Amino acid sequence: MAVRVDLNISLDGFATTTDQTPENPFGDDWARLTQAYAATRTFRARVMQETSGEGTTGVDDQYAQAYFAEVGAEIMGAGMFGLHTFGDDPDWRGWWGDEPPFHVPVFVLTHAPRPPLEMAGGTTFRFLSATPREALEIASAAAGGKDVRVGGGATVAREFLSAGLVDRLHVAIAPILLGRGIRLWDDLRGLEDGYTVTSEVAPSGTTHLTFSR
Ligand SMILES: NC(=O)c1ccc[n+]([C@@H]2O[C@H](COP(=O)([O-])OP(=O)(O)OC[C@H]3O[C@@H](n4cnc5c(N)ncnc54)[C@H](OP(=O)(O)O)[C@@H]3O)[C@@H](O)[C@H]2O)c1
């Protein structure tokens, strides 16, 4: 069982975008940041629930497949779930539609827990206030021997990296500059210690950097 983080970041290290508006809740930069991932056959089938079978099938898709493989539980932050944007809406059920792509128990870290949500396809959202280590214990117990993914966002991923709880970090570095947002790498000096680091460049220009131990 491994604890995994997979993130898309920009060349200048940003894991969040800042151009969201009420009319355009993801902003234009999110599409720039995730362009190669969103183009993959795996993303289109698994997240967009397309049945056409279309999408790229090269290096980026191999990492997209790996993203979903062998995950038994997911941890995410209140921001990634959308509570920072829709916290006043008691009926908010997350960004991922009626049948979210996780299909496993998802634990949402928040200081304002709310009742659990059962979604179609086996995804349940449970809300908890806990330290990263406590959350990991709970998620590991629910993961049935499979991996736990810390899905994000940037703040929560950084908390787990700072606490030394991550066994495998994969970042897909998009060849774009965002210039602002939350930087994944800040205050993580020496993070590479104890990891084997590999990189692979996809034809899309995305660099897949993996830290494993
Ligand atoms: N680049 C990528 O691959 C990627 C992946 C996923 C998401 N994202 C982006 O990340 C952004 C969201 O990230 P974010 O950094 O703003 O927020 P986040 O990491 O999703 O959530 C942080 C929030 O979670 C709650 N929290 C964190 N640790 C906690 C703990 N130990 N106990 C209780 N609550 C805790 C706190 O919220 P409260 O105090 O309000 O409860 C905290 O402000 C979005 O813009 C999304 O698009 C990027």
Ligand as a Chemical Component Dictionary entry (heavy atoms), coordinates in Angstrom:
data_LIG
# 
_chem_comp.id                   LIG 
_chem_comp.type                 NON-POLYMER 
_chem_comp.pdbx_formal_charge   0 
_chem_comp.three_letter_code    LIG 
# 
loop_
_chem_comp_atom.comp_id 
_chem_comp_atom.atom_id 
_chem_comp_atom.alt_atom_id 
_chem_comp_atom.type_symbol 
_chem_comp_atom.charge 
_chem_comp_atom.model_Cartn_x 
_chem_comp_atom.model_Cartn_y 
_chem_comp_atom.model_Cartn_z 
_chem_comp_atom.pdbx_ordinal 
LIG N1  N1  N 0  -2.747  20.935 -10.047 1  
LIG C1  C1  C 0  -3.473  19.870 -9.783  2  
LIG O1  O1  O 0  -3.223  18.748 -10.238 3  
LIG C2  C2  C 0  -4.631  20.040 -8.861  4  
LIG C3  C3  C 0  -5.281  18.942 -8.323  5  
LIG C4  C4  C 0  -6.342  19.163 -7.482  6  
LIG C5  C5  C 0  -6.753  20.449 -7.205  7  
LIG N2  N2  N 1  -6.076  21.488 -7.745  8  
LIG C6  C6  C 0  -6.448  22.883 -7.474  9  
LIG O2  O2  O 0  -6.218  23.139 -6.119  10 
LIG C7  C7  C 0  -7.088  24.191 -5.696  11 
LIG C8  C8  C 0  -7.579  23.815 -4.344  12 
LIG O3  O3  O 0  -6.436  23.749 -3.514  13 
LIG P1  P1  P 0  -6.307  24.628 -2.237  14 
LIG O4  O4  O 0  -4.896  24.602 -1.863  15 
LIG O5  O5  O -1 -6.984  25.928 -2.456  16 
LIG O6  O6  O 0  -7.238  23.826 -1.219  17 
LIG P2  P2  P 0  -7.205  22.308 -0.765  18 
LIG O7  O7  O 0  -5.813  21.851 -0.607  19 
LIG O8  O8  O 0  -8.124  21.503 -1.606  20 
LIG O9  O9  O 0  -7.921  22.453 0.642   21 
LIG C9  C9  C 0  -7.315  23.181 1.695   22 
LIG C10 C10 C 0  -8.358  23.328 2.762   23 
LIG O10 O10 O 0  -8.707  22.044 3.308   24 
LIG C11 C11 C 0  -8.993  22.185 4.698   25 
LIG N3  N3  N 0  -7.956  21.433 5.406   26 
LIG C12 C12 C 0  -6.684  21.207 5.028   27 
LIG N4  N4  N 0  -6.034  20.458 5.929   28 
LIG C13 C13 C 0  -6.933  20.208 6.899   29 
LIG C14 C14 C 0  -6.879  19.455 8.092   30 
LIG N5  N5  N 0  -5.745  18.848 8.466   31 
LIG N6  N6  N 0  -7.987  19.369 8.864   32 
LIG C15 C15 C 0  -9.143  20.006 8.478   33 
LIG N7  N7  N 0  -9.248  20.714 7.355   34 
LIG C16 C16 C 0  -8.157  20.823 6.577   35 
LIG C17 C17 C 0  -8.908  23.666 5.013   36 
LIG O11 O11 O 0  -10.182 24.207 4.690   37 
LIG P3  P3  P 0  -11.229 24.778 5.756   38 
LIG O12 O12 O 0  -10.433 25.301 6.927   39 
LIG O13 O13 O 0  -11.944 25.836 4.998   40 
LIG O14 O14 O 0  -12.122 23.675 6.126   41 
LIG C18 C18 C 0  -7.921  24.142 3.960   42 
LIG O15 O15 O 0  -8.039  25.527 3.690   43 
LIG C19 C19 C 0  -8.157  24.326 -6.737  44 
LIG O16 O16 O 0  -7.929  25.541 -7.419  45 
LIG C20 C20 C 0  -7.917  23.154 -7.669  46 
LIG O17 O17 O 0  -8.166  23.508 -8.998  47 
LIG C21 C21 C 0  -5.025  21.311 -8.546  48 
# 
loop_
_chem_comp_bond.comp_id 
_chem_comp_bond.atom_id_1 
_chem_comp_bond.atom_id_2 
_chem_comp_bond.value_order 
_chem_comp_bond.pdbx_ordinal 
LIG N1  C1  SING 1  
LIG C1  O1  DOUB 2  
LIG C1  C2  SING 3  
LIG C2  C3  SING 4  
LIG C2  C21 DOUB 5  
LIG C3  C4  DOUB 6  
LIG C4  C5  SING 7  
LIG C5  N2  DOUB 8  
LIG N2  C6  SING 9  
LIG N2  C21 SING 10 
LIG C6  O2  SING 11 
LIG C6  C20 SING 12 
LIG O2  C7  SING 13 
LIG C7  C8  SING 14 
LIG C7  C19 SING 15 
LIG C8  O3  SING 16 
LIG O3  P1  SING 17 
LIG P1  O4  DOUB 18 
LIG P1  O5  SING 19 
LIG P1  O6  SING 20 
LIG O6  P2  SING 21 
LIG P2  O7  DOUB 22 
LIG P2  O8  SING 23 
LIG P2  O9  SING 24 
LIG O9  C9  SING 25 
LIG C9  C10 SING 26 
LIG C10 O10 SING 27 
LIG C10 C18 SING 28 
LIG O10 C11 SING 29 
LIG C11 N3  SING 30 
LIG C11 C17 SING 31 
LIG N3  C12 SING 32 
LIG N3  C16 SING 33 
LIG C12 N4  DOUB 34 
LIG N4  C13 SING 35 
LIG C13 C14 SING 36 
LIG C13 C16 DOUB 37 
LIG C14 N5  SING 38 
LIG C14 N6  DOUB 39 
LIG N6  C15 SING 40 
LIG C15 N7  DOUB 41 
LIG N7  C16 SING 42 
LIG C17 O11 SING 43 
LIG C17 C18 SING 44 
LIG O11 P3  SING 45 
LIG P3  O12 DOUB 46 
LIG P3  O13 SING 47 
LIG P3  O14 SING 48 
LIG C18 O15 SING 49 
LIG C19 O16 SING 50 
LIG C19 C20 SING 51 
LIG C20 O17 SING 52 
# 
